[in-house]
Amino acid sequence: MTAEIFRIIVDHAFIPLKRIQLLIIDECHHAQDEHPYLKALKCFGTLRPKEMPRIFGLSASLLNGKCEPSLLDKRLKNWRSR
């Protein structure tokens, strides 16, 4: 499903957040600013830590893009903080 469809499902509670145990997010490097991924993930902030899903983010951008090794750790920390 697209990021926008996932956001709509989460926003309108078509699936209770507590029932989601694993999220696999492709192209997770897009989850910044006003991207639907980030908007949807913010909804999970209302859950208790025990209810939070595991999140597995996939991105080839770090390997295919122009990423200096010195910036790699900084980018990873930035994405994890979201």
PDB file of N, CA, C and O in Angstrom:
ATOM      1  N   MET A   1       0.840  -1.173   0.000  1.00  0.00           N
ATOM      2  CA  MET A   1       0.000   0.000   0.000  1.00  0.00           C
ATOM      3  C   MET A   1       0.888   1.239   0.000  1.00  0.00           C
ATOM      4  O   MET A   1       2.043   1.180   0.421  1.00  0.00           O
ATOM      5  N   THR A   2       0.362   2.329  -0.459  1.00  0.00           N
ATOM      6  CA  THR A   2       1.149   3.560  -0.491  1.00  0.00           C
ATOM      7  C   THR A   2       1.189   4.190   0.898  1.00  0.00           C
ATOM      8  O   THR A   2       0.396   3.850   1.776  1.00  0.00           O
ATOM      9  N   ALA A   3       2.116   5.100   1.072  1.00  0.00           N
ATOM     10  CA  ALA A   3       2.246   5.802   2.349  1.00  0.00           C
ATOM     11  C   ALA A   3       0.980   6.588   2.678  1.00  0.00           C
ATOM     12  O   ALA A   3       0.570   6.644   3.837  1.00  0.00           O
ATOM     13  N   GLU A   4       0.365   7.189   1.676  1.00  0.00           N
ATOM     14  CA  GLU A   4      -0.849   7.984   1.905  1.00  0.00           C
ATOM     15  C   GLU A   4      -2.018   7.096   2.330  1.00  0.00           C
ATOM     16  O   GLU A   4      -2.789   7.474   3.212  1.00  0.00           O
ATOM     17  N   ILE A   5      -2.156   5.940   1.723  1.00  0.00           N
ATOM     18  CA  ILE A   5      -3.226   5.020   2.119  1.00  0.00           C
ATOM     19  C   ILE A   5      -3.001   4.550   3.551  1.00  0.00           C
ATOM     20  O   ILE A   5      -3.948   4.471   4.333  1.00  0.00           O
ATOM     21  N   PHE A   6      -1.763   4.241   3.897  1.00  0.00           N
ATOM     22  CA  PHE A   6      -1.453   3.842   5.267  1.00  0.00           C
ATOM     23  C   PHE A   6      -1.805   4.963   6.246  1.00  0.00           C
ATOM     24  O   PHE A   6      -2.373   4.705   7.307  1.00  0.00           O
ATOM     25  N   ARG A   7      -1.470   6.198   5.893  1.00  0.00           N
ATOM     26  CA  ARG A   7      -1.799   7.340   6.759  1.00  0.00           C
ATOM     27  C   ARG A   7      -3.304   7.444   6.967  1.00  0.00           C
ATOM     28  O   ARG A   7      -3.757   7.670   8.089  1.00  0.00           O
ATOM     29  N   ILE A   8      -4.076   7.285   5.911  1.00  0.00           N
ATOM     30  CA  ILE A   8      -5.538   7.373   6.009  1.00  0.00           C
ATOM     31  C   ILE A   8      -6.081   6.263   6.910  1.00  0.00           C
ATOM     32  O   ILE A   8      -6.952   6.507   7.745  1.00  0.00           O
ATOM     33  N   ILE A   9      -5.567   5.050   6.738  1.00  0.00           N
ATOM     34  CA  ILE A   9      -6.002   3.920   7.570  1.00  0.00           C
ATOM     35  C   ILE A   9      -5.740   4.207   9.042  1.00  0.00           C
ATOM     36  O   ILE A   9      -6.587   3.941   9.895  1.00  0.00           O
ATOM     37  N   VAL A  10      -4.564   4.751   9.332  1.00  0.00           N
ATOM     38  CA  VAL A  10      -4.201   5.057  10.721  1.00  0.00           C
ATOM     39  C   VAL A  10      -5.009   6.240  11.243  1.00  0.00           C
ATOM     40  O   VAL A  10      -5.536   6.186  12.354  1.00  0.00           O
ATOM     41  N   ASP A  11      -5.111   7.306  10.455  1.00  0.00           N
ATOM     42  CA  ASP A  11      -5.844   8.506  10.888  1.00  0.00           C
ATOM     43  C   ASP A  11      -7.309   8.212  11.210  1.00  0.00           C
ATOM     44  O   ASP A  11      -7.857   8.747  12.174  1.00  0.00           O
ATOM     45  N   HIS A  12      -7.933   7.370  10.410  1.00  0.00           N
ATOM     46  CA  HIS A  12      -9.359   7.089  10.583  1.00  0.00           C
ATOM     47  C   HIS A  12      -9.626   5.841  11.425  1.00  0.00           C
ATOM     48  O   HIS A  12     -10.770   5.406  11.564  1.00  0.00           O
ATOM     49  N   ALA A  13      -8.568   5.280  11.977  1.00  0.00           N
ATOM     50  CA  ALA A  13      -8.669   4.118  12.875  1.00  0.00           C
ATOM     51  C   ALA A  13      -9.427   2.953  12.244  1.00  0.00           C
ATOM     52  O   ALA A  13     -10.199   2.270  12.917  1.00  0.00           O
ATOM     53  N   PHE A  14      -9.203   2.729  10.943  1.00  0.00           N
ATOM     54  CA  PHE A  14      -9.801   1.566  10.294  1.00  0.00           C
ATOM     55  C   PHE A  14      -9.227   0.277  10.881  1.00  0.00           C
ATOM     56  O   PHE A  14      -9.897  -0.755  10.910  1.00  0.00           O
ATOM     57  N   ILE A  15      -8.005   0.346  11.340  1.00  0.00           N
ATOM     58  CA  ILE A  15      -7.358  -0.750  12.057  1.00  0.00           C
ATOM     59  C   ILE A  15      -6.878  -0.167  13.386  1.00  0.00           C
ATOM     60  O   ILE A  15      -6.151   0.826  13.394  1.00  0.00           O
ATOM     61  N   PRO A  16      -7.274  -0.767  14.507  1.00  0.00           N
ATOM     62  CA  PRO A  16      -6.791  -0.253  15.796  1.00  0.00           C
ATOM     63  C   PRO A  16      -5.261  -0.318  15.864  1.00  0.00           C
ATOM     64  O   PRO A  16      -4.661  -1.336  15.521  1.00  0.00           O
ATOM     65  N   LEU A  17      -4.649   0.757  16.302  1.00  0.00           N
ATOM     66  CA  LEU A  17      -3.185   0.818  16.356  1.00  0.00           C
ATOM     67  C   LEU A  17      -2.597  -0.312  17.187  1.00  0.00           C
ATOM     68  O   LEU A  17      -1.518  -0.814  16.874  1.00  0.00           O
ATOM     69  N   LYS A  18      -3.290  -0.714  18.236  1.00  0.00           N
ATOM     70  CA  LYS A  18      -2.794  -1.777  19.113  1.00  0.00           C
ATOM     71  C   LYS A  18      -2.672  -3.119  18.394  1.00  0.00           C
ATOM     72  O   LYS A  18      -1.929  -3.993  18.840  1.00  0.00           O
ATOM     73  N   ARG A  19      -3.393  -3.288  17.289  1.00  0.00           N
ATOM     74  CA  ARG A  19      -3.374  -4.563  16.562  1.00  0.00           C
ATOM     75  C   ARG A  19      -2.190  -4.671  15.617  1.00  0.00           C
ATOM     76  O   ARG A  19      -1.878  -5.761  15.137  1.00  0.00           O
ATOM     77  N   ILE A  20      -1.532  -3.564  15.347  1.00  0.00           N
ATOM     78  CA  ILE A  20      -0.384  -3.575  14.434  1.00  0.00           C
ATOM     79  C   ILE A  20       0.860  -3.923  15.239  1.00  0.00           C
ATOM     80  O   ILE A  20       1.243  -3.191  16.153  1.00  0.00           O
ATOM     81  N   GLN A  21       1.480  -5.030  14.900  1.00  0.00           N
ATOM     82  CA  GLN A  21       2.647  -5.484  15.650  1.00  0.00           C
ATOM     83  C   GLN A  21       3.952  -5.280  14.893  1.00  0.00           C
ATOM     84  O   GLN A  21       5.015  -5.193  15.507  1.00  0.00           O
ATOM     85  N   LEU A  22       3.883  -5.204  13.572  1.00  0.00           N
ATOM     86  CA  LEU A  22       5.085  -5.030  12.761  1.00  0.00           C
ATOM     87  C   LEU A  22       4.770  -4.123  11.586  1.00  0.00           C
ATOM     88  O   LEU A  22       3.791  -4.339  10.871  1.00  0.00           O
ATOM     89  N   LEU A  23       5.601  -3.107  11.386  1.00  0.00           N
ATOM     90  CA  LEU A  23       5.500  -2.238  10.215  1.00  0.00           C
ATOM     91  C   LEU A  23       6.768  -2.419   9.398  1.00  0.00           C
ATOM     92  O   LEU A  23       7.876  -2.309   9.922  1.00  0.00           O
ATOM     93  N   ILE A  24       6.602  -2.690   8.134  1.00  0.00           N
ATOM     94  CA  ILE A  24       7.739  -2.746   7.226  1.00  0.00           C
ATOM     95  C   ILE A  24       7.562  -1.572   6.274  1.00  0.00           C
ATOM     96  O   ILE A  24       6.603  -1.522   5.504  1.00  0.00           O
ATOM     97  N   ILE A  25       8.486  -0.640   6.335  1.00  0.00           N
ATOM     98  CA  ILE A  25       8.367   0.600   5.563  1.00  0.00           C
ATOM     99  C   ILE A  25       9.480   0.651   4.528  1.00  0.00           C
ATOM    100  O   ILE A  25      10.660   0.748   4.863  1.00  0.00           O
ATOM    101  N   ASP A  26       9.079   0.582   3.265  1.00  0.00           N
ATOM    102  CA  ASP A  26      10.037   0.693   2.172  1.00  0.00           C
ATOM    103  C   ASP A  26      10.282   2.176   1.888  1.00  0.00           C
ATOM    104  O   ASP A  26       9.388   3.007   2.043  1.00  0.00           O
ATOM    105  N   GLU A  27      11.479   2.482   1.480  1.00  0.00           N
ATOM    106  CA  GLU A  27      11.845   3.876   1.187  1.00  0.00           C
ATOM    107  C   GLU A  27      11.659   4.754   2.428  1.00  0.00           C
ATOM    108  O   GLU A  27      11.157   5.874   2.333  1.00  0.00           O
ATOM    109  N   CYS A  28      12.065   4.239   3.586  1.00  0.00           N
ATOM    110  CA  CYS A  28      11.830   4.942   4.858  1.00  0.00           C
ATOM    111  C   CYS A  28      12.555   6.280   4.943  1.00  0.00           C
ATOM    112  O   CYS A  28      12.225   7.109   5.791  1.00  0.00           O
ATOM    113  N   HIS A  29      13.535   6.500   4.079  1.00  0.00           N
ATOM    114  CA  HIS A  29      14.253   7.775   4.107  1.00  0.00           C
ATOM    115  C   HIS A  29      13.343   8.945   3.738  1.00  0.00           C
ATOM    116  O   HIS A  29      13.697  10.103   3.962  1.00  0.00           O
ATOM    117  N   HIS A  30      12.179   8.649   3.176  1.00  0.00           N
ATOM    118  CA  HIS A  30      11.223   9.711   2.842  1.00  0.00           C
ATOM    119  C   HIS A  30      10.451  10.207   4.063  1.00  0.00           C
ATOM    120  O   HIS A  30       9.794  11.245   3.992  1.00  0.00           O
ATOM    121  N   ALA A  31      10.518   9.490   5.167  1.00  0.00           N
ATOM    122  CA  ALA A  31       9.722   9.828   6.357  1.00  0.00           C
ATOM    123  C   ALA A  31      10.277  11.063   7.057  1.00  0.00           C
ATOM    124  O   ALA A  31      10.884  10.968   8.124  1.00  0.00           O
ATOM    125  N   GLN A  32      10.065  12.202   6.453  1.00  0.00           N
ATOM    126  CA  GLN A  32      10.499  13.461   7.032  1.00  0.00           C
ATOM    127  C   GLN A  32       9.556  14.571   6.589  1.00  0.00           C
ATOM    128  O   GLN A  32       8.796  14.404   5.635  1.00  0.00           O
ATOM    129  N   ASP A  33       9.605  15.679   7.267  1.00  0.00           N
ATOM    130  CA  ASP A  33       8.759  16.844   6.989  1.00  0.00           C
ATOM    131  C   ASP A  33       7.281  16.464   7.032  1.00  0.00           C
ATOM    132  O   ASP A  33       6.790  16.017   8.069  1.00  0.00           O
ATOM    133  N   GLU A  34       6.574  16.635   5.935  1.00  0.00           N
ATOM    134  CA  GLU A  34       5.127  16.384   5.880  1.00  0.00           C
ATOM    135  C   GLU A  34       4.787  15.084   5.150  1.00  0.00           C
ATOM    136  O   GLU A  34       3.657  14.918   4.690  1.00  0.00           O
ATOM    137  N   HIS A  35       5.728  14.178   5.038  1.00  0.00           N
ATOM    138  CA  HIS A  35       5.477  12.923   4.321  1.00  0.00           C
ATOM    139  C   HIS A  35       4.430  12.086   5.061  1.00  0.00           C
ATOM    140  O   HIS A  35       4.422  12.061   6.292  1.00  0.00           O
ATOM    141  N   PRO A  36       3.552  11.404   4.332  1.00  0.00           N
ATOM    142  CA  PRO A  36       2.521  10.573   4.969  1.00  0.00           C
ATOM    143  C   PRO A  36       3.073   9.519   5.934  1.00  0.00           C
ATOM    144  O   PRO A  36       2.431   9.222   6.941  1.00  0.00           O
ATOM    145  N   TYR A  37       4.237   8.955   5.651  1.00  0.00           N
ATOM    146  CA  TYR A  37       4.833   7.990   6.586  1.00  0.00           C
ATOM    147  C   TYR A  37       5.006   8.619   7.963  1.00  0.00           C
ATOM    148  O   TYR A  37       4.621   8.035   8.976  1.00  0.00           O
ATOM    149  N   LEU A  38       5.583   9.801   7.992  1.00  0.00           N
ATOM    150  CA  LEU A  38       5.853  10.457   9.272  1.00  0.00           C
ATOM    151  C   LEU A  38       4.552  10.827   9.981  1.00  0.00           C
ATOM    152  O   LEU A  38       4.435  10.678  11.197  1.00  0.00           O
ATOM    153  N   LYS A  39       3.579  11.309   9.215  1.00  0.00           N
ATOM    154  CA  LYS A  39       2.283  11.649   9.810  1.00  0.00           C
ATOM    155  C   LYS A  39       1.638  10.414  10.434  1.00  0.00           C
ATOM    156  O   LYS A  39       1.091  10.492  11.534  1.00  0.00           O
ATOM    157  N   ALA A  40       1.698   9.288   9.747  1.00  0.00           N
ATOM    158  CA  ALA A  40       1.108   8.052  10.270  1.00  0.00           C
ATOM    159  C   ALA A  40       1.863   7.568  11.501  1.00  0.00           C
ATOM    160  O   ALA A  40       1.248   7.153  12.483  1.00  0.00           O
ATOM    161  N   LEU A  41       3.182   7.619  11.455  1.00  0.00           N
ATOM    162  CA  LEU A  41       3.983   7.129  12.578  1.00  0.00           C
ATOM    163  C   LEU A  41       3.766   7.961  13.840  1.00  0.00           C
ATOM    164  O   LEU A  41       3.857   7.436  14.950  1.00  0.00           O
ATOM    165  N   LYS A  42       3.483   9.236  13.681  1.00  0.00           N
ATOM    166  CA  LYS A  42       3.227  10.091  14.851  1.00  0.00           C
ATOM    167  C   LYS A  42       1.984   9.644  15.612  1.00  0.00           C
ATOM    168  O   LYS A  42       1.889   9.870  16.818  1.00  0.00           O
ATOM    169  N   CYS A  43       1.040   9.018  14.935  1.00  0.00           N
ATOM    170  CA  CYS A  43      -0.171   8.518  15.602  1.00  0.00           C
ATOM    171  C   CYS A  43       0.162   7.442  16.624  1.00  0.00           C
ATOM    172  O   CYS A  43      -0.557   7.284  17.611  1.00  0.00           O
ATOM    173  N   PHE A  44       1.231   6.706  16.403  1.00  0.00           N
ATOM    174  CA  PHE A  44       1.614   5.639  17.321  1.00  0.00           C
ATOM    175  C   PHE A  44       2.162   6.189  18.640  1.00  0.00           C
ATOM    176  O   PHE A  44       2.330   5.436  19.599  1.00  0.00           O
ATOM    177  N   GLY A  45       2.438   7.476  18.696  1.00  0.00           N
ATOM    178  CA  GLY A  45       2.944   8.099  19.912  1.00  0.00           C
ATOM    179  C   GLY A  45       1.946   8.075  21.062  1.00  0.00           C
ATOM    180  O   GLY A  45       2.318   8.318  22.210  1.00  0.00           O
ATOM    181  N   THR A  46       0.682   7.784  20.764  1.00  0.00           N
ATOM    182  CA  THR A  46      -0.346   7.719  21.806  1.00  0.00           C
ATOM    183  C   THR A  46      -0.355   6.371  22.526  1.00  0.00           C
ATOM    184  O   THR A  46      -1.000   6.226  23.564  1.00  0.00           O
ATOM    185  N   LEU A  47       0.350   5.397  21.984  1.00  0.00           N
ATOM    186  CA  LEU A  47       0.372   4.058  22.576  1.00  0.00           C
ATOM    187  C   LEU A  47       1.390   3.959  23.701  1.00  0.00           C
ATOM    188  O   LEU A  47       2.371   4.702  23.742  1.00  0.00           O
ATOM    189  N   ARG A  48       1.138   3.032  24.608  1.00  0.00           N
ATOM    190  CA  ARG A  48       2.127   2.726  25.644  1.00  0.00           C
ATOM    191  C   ARG A  48       3.282   1.980  24.986  1.00  0.00           C
ATOM    192  O   ARG A  48       3.085   1.324  23.962  1.00  0.00           O
ATOM    193  N   PRO A  49       4.473   2.067  25.550  1.00  0.00           N
ATOM    194  CA  PRO A  49       5.632   1.392  24.943  1.00  0.00           C
ATOM    195  C   PRO A  49       5.398  -0.087  24.646  1.00  0.00           C
ATOM    196  O   PRO A  49       5.875  -0.597  23.631  1.00  0.00           O
ATOM    197  N   LYS A  50       4.678  -0.772  25.512  1.00  0.00           N
ATOM    198  CA  LYS A  50       4.415  -2.202  25.318  1.00  0.00           C
ATOM    199  C   LYS A  50       3.529  -2.463  24.092  1.00  0.00           C
ATOM    200  O   LYS A  50       3.574  -3.548  23.512  1.00  0.00           O
ATOM    201  N   GLU A  51       2.728  -1.471  23.703  1.00  0.00           N
ATOM    202  CA  GLU A  51       1.798  -1.621  22.578  1.00  0.00           C
ATOM    203  C   GLU A  51       2.400  -1.192  21.242  1.00  0.00           C
ATOM    204  O   GLU A  51       1.800  -1.418  20.191  1.00  0.00           O
ATOM    205  N   MET A  52       3.558  -0.587  21.276  1.00  0.00           N
ATOM    206  CA  MET A  52       4.182  -0.074  20.053  1.00  0.00           C
ATOM    207  C   MET A  52       4.587  -1.219  19.124  1.00  0.00           C
ATOM    208  O   MET A  52       5.055  -2.260  19.584  1.00  0.00           O
ATOM    209  N   PRO A  53       4.403  -1.021  17.808  1.00  0.00           N
ATOM    210  CA  PRO A  53       4.831  -2.063  16.872  1.00  0.00           C
ATOM    211  C   PRO A  53       6.344  -2.029  16.666  1.00  0.00           C
ATOM    212  O   PRO A  53       6.998  -1.021  16.932  1.00  0.00           O
ATOM    213  N   ARG A  54       6.867  -3.114  16.203  1.00  0.00           N
ATOM    214  CA  ARG A  54       8.255  -3.132  15.738  1.00  0.00           C
ATOM    215  C   ARG A  54       8.237  -2.466  14.369  1.00  0.00           C
ATOM    216  O   ARG A  54       7.311  -2.669  13.584  1.00  0.00           O
ATOM    217  N   ILE A  55       9.255  -1.675  14.089  1.00  0.00           N
ATOM    218  CA  ILE A  55       9.325  -0.978  12.804  1.00  0.00           C
ATOM    219  C   ILE A  55      10.606  -1.389  12.103  1.00  0.00           C
ATOM    220  O   ILE A  55      11.702  -1.282  12.653  1.00  0.00           O
ATOM    221  N   PHE A  56      10.443  -1.862  10.873  1.00  0.00           N
ATOM    222  CA  PHE A  56      11.572  -2.284  10.051  1.00  0.00           C
ATOM    223  C   PHE A  56      11.589  -1.384   8.825  1.00  0.00           C
ATOM    224  O   PHE A  56      10.740  -1.517   7.943  1.00  0.00           O
ATOM    225  N   GLY A  57      12.547  -0.471   8.766  1.00  0.00           N
ATOM    226  CA  GLY A  57      12.631   0.475   7.665  1.00  0.00           C
ATOM    227  C   GLY A  57      13.665   0.049   6.641  1.00  0.00           C
ATOM    228  O   GLY A  57      14.778  -0.341   6.991  1.00  0.00           O
ATOM    229  N   LEU A  58      13.290   0.126   5.375  1.00  0.00           N
ATOM    230  CA  LEU A  58      14.170  -0.247   4.270  1.00  0.00           C
ATOM    231  C   LEU A  58      14.518   0.983   3.440  1.00  0.00           C
ATOM    232  O   LEU A  58      13.656   1.813   3.152  1.00  0.00           O
ATOM    233  N   SER A  59      15.766   1.088   3.064  1.00  0.00           N
ATOM    234  CA  SER A  59      16.202   2.186   2.204  1.00  0.00           C
ATOM    235  C   SER A  59      17.506   1.814   1.527  1.00  0.00           C
ATOM    236  O   SER A  59      18.456   1.374   2.174  1.00  0.00           O
ATOM    237  N   ALA A  60      17.538   1.996   0.223  1.00  0.00           N
ATOM    238  CA  ALA A  60      18.778   1.776  -0.511  1.00  0.00           C
ATOM    239  C   ALA A  60      19.511   3.091  -0.727  1.00  0.00           C
ATOM    240  O   ALA A  60      20.615   3.107  -1.272  1.00  0.00           O
ATOM    241  N   SER A  61      18.909   4.184  -0.307  1.00  0.00           N
ATOM    242  CA  SER A  61      19.483   5.504  -0.571  1.00  0.00           C
ATOM    243  C   SER A  61      20.870   5.688   0.019  1.00  0.00           C
ATOM    244  O   SER A  61      21.712   6.368  -0.567  1.00  0.00           O
ATOM    245  N   LEU A  62      21.108   5.091   1.167  1.00  0.00           N
ATOM    246  CA  LEU A  62      22.430   5.248   1.772  1.00  0.00           C
ATOM    247  C   LEU A  62      23.508   4.580   0.928  1.00  0.00           C
ATOM    248  O   LEU A  62      24.662   5.010   0.933  1.00  0.00           O
ATOM    249  N   LEU A  63      23.140   3.547   0.214  1.00  0.00           N
ATOM    250  CA  LEU A  63      24.113   2.840  -0.610  1.00  0.00           C
ATOM    251  C   LEU A  63      24.185   3.404  -2.020  1.00  0.00           C
ATOM    252  O   LEU A  63      25.266   3.484  -2.604  1.00  0.00           O
ATOM    253  N   ASN A  64      23.044   3.796  -2.567  1.00  0.00           N
ATOM    254  CA  ASN A  64      23.000   4.279  -3.942  1.00  0.00           C
ATOM    255  C   ASN A  64      23.261   5.775  -4.065  1.00  0.00           C
ATOM    256  O   ASN A  64      23.686   6.255  -5.115  1.00  0.00           O
ATOM    257  N   GLY A  65      23.008   6.493  -3.004  1.00  0.00           N
ATOM    258  CA  GLY A  65      23.162   7.943  -3.053  1.00  0.00           C
ATOM    259  C   GLY A  65      24.578   8.372  -2.739  1.00  0.00           C
ATOM    260  O   GLY A  65      25.468   7.552  -2.517  1.00  0.00           O
ATOM    261  N   LYS A  66      24.756   9.650  -2.725  1.00  0.00           N
ATOM    262  CA  LYS A  66      26.061  10.220  -2.391  1.00  0.00           C
ATOM    263  C   LYS A  66      26.063  10.530  -0.902  1.00  0.00           C
ATOM    264  O   LYS A  66      25.676  11.618  -0.477  1.00  0.00           O
ATOM    265  N   CYS A  67      26.493   9.585  -0.143  1.00  0.00           N
ATOM    266  CA  CYS A  67      26.526   9.744   1.307  1.00  0.00           C
ATOM    267  C   CYS A  67      27.951   9.538   1.782  1.00  0.00           C
ATOM    268  O   CYS A  67      28.503   8.441   1.692  1.00  0.00           O
ATOM    269  N   GLU A  68      28.520  10.584   2.275  1.00  0.00           N
ATOM    270  CA  GLU A  68      29.871  10.491   2.817  1.00  0.00           C
ATOM    271  C   GLU A  68      29.849   9.619   4.065  1.00  0.00           C
ATOM    272  O   GLU A  68      28.930   9.734   4.876  1.00  0.00           O
ATOM    273  N   PRO A  69      30.834   8.757   4.236  1.00  0.00           N
ATOM    274  CA  PRO A  69      30.865   7.903   5.429  1.00  0.00           C
ATOM    275  C   PRO A  69      30.744   8.689   6.733  1.00  0.00           C
ATOM    276  O   PRO A  69      30.153   8.206   7.699  1.00  0.00           O
ATOM    277  N   SER A  70      31.293   9.875   6.761  1.00  0.00           N
ATOM    278  CA  SER A  70      31.225  10.682   7.984  1.00  0.00           C
ATOM    279  C   SER A  70      29.796  11.142   8.287  1.00  0.00           C
ATOM    280  O   SER A  70      29.480  11.449   9.437  1.00  0.00           O
ATOM    281  N   LEU A  71      28.932  11.192   7.273  1.00  0.00           N
ATOM    282  CA  LEU A  71      27.548  11.621   7.468  1.00  0.00           C
ATOM    283  C   LEU A  71      26.606  10.459   7.759  1.00  0.00           C
ATOM    284  O   LEU A  71      25.474  10.675   8.190  1.00  0.00           O
ATOM    285  N   LEU A  72      27.056   9.236   7.528  1.00  0.00           N
ATOM    286  CA  LEU A  72      26.204   8.069   7.679  1.00  0.00           C
ATOM    287  C   LEU A  72      25.626   7.958   9.086  1.00  0.00           C
ATOM    288  O   LEU A  72      24.417   7.790   9.244  1.00  0.00           O
ATOM    289  N   ASP A  73      26.462   8.048  10.093  1.00  0.00           N
ATOM    290  CA  ASP A  73      25.992   7.929  11.473  1.00  0.00           C
ATOM    291  C   ASP A  73      25.008   9.043  11.810  1.00  0.00           C
ATOM    292  O   ASP A  73      24.007   8.805  12.487  1.00  0.00           O
ATOM    293  N   LYS A  74      25.285  10.244  11.347  1.00  0.00           N
ATOM    294  CA  LYS A  74      24.401  11.381  11.609  1.00  0.00           C
ATOM    295  C   LYS A  74      23.025  11.148  10.978  1.00  0.00           C
ATOM    296  O   LYS A  74      22.005  11.408  11.616  1.00  0.00           O
ATOM    297  N   ARG A  75      22.985  10.663   9.736  1.00  0.00           N
ATOM    298  CA  ARG A  75      21.711  10.403   9.065  1.00  0.00           C
ATOM    299  C   ARG A  75      20.921   9.309   9.766  1.00  0.00           C
ATOM    300  O   ARG A  75      19.710   9.429   9.947  1.00  0.00           O
ATOM    301  N   LEU A  76      21.603   8.252  10.156  1.00  0.00           N
ATOM    302  CA  LEU A  76      20.920   7.158  10.844  1.00  0.00           C
ATOM    303  C   LEU A  76      20.326   7.626  12.166  1.00  0.00           C
ATOM    304  O   LEU A  76      19.193   7.271  12.491  1.00  0.00           O
ATOM    305  N   LYS A  77      21.069   8.413  12.931  1.00  0.00           N
ATOM    306  CA  LYS A  77      20.552   8.935  14.203  1.00  0.00           C
ATOM    307  C   LYS A  77      19.354   9.849  13.968  1.00  0.00           C
ATOM    308  O   LYS A  77      18.395   9.830  14.740  1.00  0.00           O
ATOM    309  N   ASN A  78      19.405  10.641  12.913  1.00  0.00           N
ATOM    310  CA  ASN A  78      18.314  11.541  12.580  1.00  0.00           C
ATOM    311  C   ASN A  78      17.046  10.748  12.262  1.00  0.00           C
ATOM    312  O   ASN A  78      15.967  11.089  12.744  1.00  0.00           O
ATOM    313  N   TRP A  79      17.170   9.694  11.454  1.00  0.00           N
ATOM    314  CA  TRP A  79      16.004   8.881  11.105  1.00  0.00           C
ATOM    315  C   TRP A  79      15.467   8.139  12.316  1.00  0.00           C
ATOM    316  O   TRP A  79      14.252   8.015  12.469  1.00  0.00           O
ATOM    317  N   ARG A  80      16.342   7.642  13.179  1.00  0.00           N
ATOM    318  CA  ARG A  80      15.896   6.898  14.365  1.00  0.00           C
ATOM    319  C   ARG A  80      15.151   7.797  15.342  1.00  0.00           C
ATOM    320  O   ARG A  80      14.259   7.331  16.051  1.00  0.00           O
ATOM    321  N   SER A  81      15.501   9.069  15.387  1.00  0.00           N
ATOM    322  CA  SER A  81      14.887   9.982  16.356  1.00  0.00           C
ATOM    323  C   SER A  81      13.441  10.305  16.013  1.00  0.00           C
ATOM    324  O   SER A  81      12.717  10.865  16.837  1.00  0.00           O
ATOM    325  N   ARG A  82      13.027   9.965  14.835  1.00  0.00           N
ATOM    326  CA  ARG A  82      11.649  10.268  14.429  1.00  0.00           C
ATOM    327  C   ARG A  82      10.773   9.190  14.927  1.00  0.00           C
ATOM    328  O   ARG A  82       9.563   9.227  14.707  1.00  0.00           O
TER     329      ARG A  82
END
